[in-house]
Amino acid sequence: MQKKFIKIKSQSIQWGFPIALLNTYNNEKQIEEVTIVTSLMNFKNFIVVALQKNSSAYKNILSSENAVLNILDENNYRRVDKSYKTKEPINSWLTVSESQFANLSRYEECPISMDLYAENISSVDAESVHFVRFKIKNVFVKQDCLDEEGYIIDKNIRPLIYKFRNYYRLEKKPIK
């Protein structure tokens, strides 16, 4: 028996991207700001991130092209969820580690971190969403996630995935 396709009311879906922290610098306030991002993709030595036009990250990129992208480990899902719901600053519970870029941080809770440079901004919807294409300048991986030859041990990297409004590991069941 052939199954039917059924039209749903939503015109968009979030279907499985790693949750990352995008650190940018606010030149006006002279502070680092952290934005949780869930819509990103990578290709070769580029990362494309979708940012809301009214987000601090988007505004900061317009005046300072450098950013740091930190990929969160799955063990941090409760804290991320709390930050979403309560607007608690995400960096209030993170352990700062040095970055190559002045005024931008990488975090101990993130097994992979990348130094980025914004090369292009394109409008998806001029009123709300823009794609920012970043060139990857440096990639840093925690030592316990690398083998003796410097290759990533995939079973040691456990990114937190946001899919259909739930958090996932790289497994079938959502994290409750």
C-alpha positions in Angstrom: 0.0 0.0 0.0 1.4 3.4 -1.0 1.6 6.0 1.7 0.3 9.5 1.1 2.2 12.7 1.6 0.3 15.1 3.8 0.8 18.8 3.7 1.8 20.4 7.0 1.1 24.0 8.2 4.8 24.9 8.7 6.8 26.3 5.9 10.1 25.7 7.6 11.8 23.0 9.6 14.9 22.7 11.7 16.1 19.3 10.8 19.4 18.6 12.4 22.2 21.1 12.8 24.8 21.2 15.5 24.3 23.9 18.1 27.2 26.3 18.1 28.2 29.4 19.9 29.2 32.3 17.7 31.4 34.8 19.5 31.6 38.3 18.0 32.9 41.6 19.3 30.8 44.6 19.9 33.0 47.6 19.1 30.5 50.1 20.4 30.2 48.5 23.9 33.8 47.1 23.8 32.6 43.6 24.9 32.4 40.1 23.5 28.9 38.8 22.8 27.9 35.1 22.4 25.0 34.0 20.1 23.6 30.5 20.0 23.3 29.4 16.3 21.5 26.4 15.0 21.4 27.1 11.2 24.9 26.5 9.8 26.6 24.5 7.1 30.2 24.0 6.1 31.8 23.4 2.7 35.6 23.1 2.3 37.1 25.9 4.3 33.9 28.0 4.7 31.1 28.0 7.2 27.8 29.7 6.3 25.7 30.9 9.3 22.1 32.2 9.1 21.7 35.2 11.4 18.7 37.3 12.2 19.2 40.9 11.1 18.3 42.1 14.6 20.8 39.8 16.4 23.9 41.2 18.1 26.1 38.8 16.1 24.9 40.2 12.8 25.3 43.8 13.9 28.8 43.0 15.3 30.0 41.3 12.1 29.2 44.5 10.2 31.9 46.3 12.2 34.3 43.5 13.1 34.7 40.6 10.7 36.4 38.2 13.1 34.4 35.6 15.0 35.0 32.3 16.9 32.6 29.4 16.4 32.5 26.9 19.3 30.8 23.5 18.7 29.0 22.5 21.9 29.2 19.0 23.4 26.0 17.1 24.0 26.5 17.2 27.8 25.6 20.9 27.7 22.0 20.6 26.5 20.3 21.4 29.8 22.3 24.6 30.1 21.6 25.6 26.5 17.9 24.9 26.9 17.8 27.0 30.1 19.6 29.9 28.4 17.0 29.8 25.6 14.1 29.8 28.0 15.4 32.2 30.7 17.6 34.4 28.6 20.4 33.7 31.0 23.7 34.7 29.3 25.1 31.6 27.7 28.7 32.5 28.6 27.9 32.7 32.4 28.6 29.0 32.8 31.4 28.5 30.2 35.1 28.1 31.0 37.1 30.5 28.9 40.2 29.4 27.0 42.4 31.6 24.8 41.7 32.4 21.2 44.0 33.6 18.4 41.6 36.6 17.9 41.8 39.4 20.4 38.7 39.8 22.6 37.1 36.5 21.4 37.0 33.3 23.4 36.9 29.5 22.9 35.5 27.3 25.7 36.6 24.2 27.5 33.0 22.8 27.1 33.4 22.8 23.3 35.6 20.1 21.7 35.9 22.0 18.4 36.5 25.7 17.9 37.2 27.7 14.8 38.6 31.1 14.1 36.5 32.7 11.4 36.6 35.8 9.1 33.4 37.1 7.6 33.9 37.4 3.8 30.4 37.8 2.5 26.9 38.7 3.7 23.9 37.9 1.5 20.3 38.7 2.2 17.8 35.8 2.4 15.0 38.0 3.4 16.1 41.6 3.6 13.8 42.2 6.6 15.0 39.4 8.8 17.6 36.8 7.8 21.1 37.0 6.3 23.6 34.4 5.4 27.1 35.2 6.5 29.9 33.2 4.8 32.9 32.9 7.0 36.3 31.7 5.9 37.8 29.3 8.4 41.2 30.6 9.5 42.1 28.1 12.2 40.5 24.9 13.6 41.2 23.8 17.2 40.3 20.4 18.6 40.7 19.3 22.2 43.7 17.0 22.5 41.6 14.0 23.8 39.6 14.1 20.5 42.7 13.5 18.3 44.7 10.4 17.6 48.5 10.3 17.6 48.6 11.5 13.9 46.4 14.5 14.6 43.2 13.2 13.1 39.8 13.6 14.8 38.6 10.5 16.6 34.9 10.7 15.6 33.6 8.8 18.6 35.1 11.4 20.9 33.2 14.3 19.3 29.6 14.4 20.5 28.0 17.5 19.1 24.6 18.7 20.5 22.1 18.5 17.6 18.9 20.6 17.4 16.3 18.9 15.3 12.5 19.4 15.2 12.6 21.5 18.4 14.4 18.8 20.4 18.0 18.2 21.4 19.7 15.0 20.1 23.0 13.2 20.3 24.2 11.4 17.2 21.6 8.8 18.1 17.9 8.3 17.3 16.4 9.2 20.6 16.0 12.9 21.7 17.7 13.9 24.9 15.0 14.4 27.6 
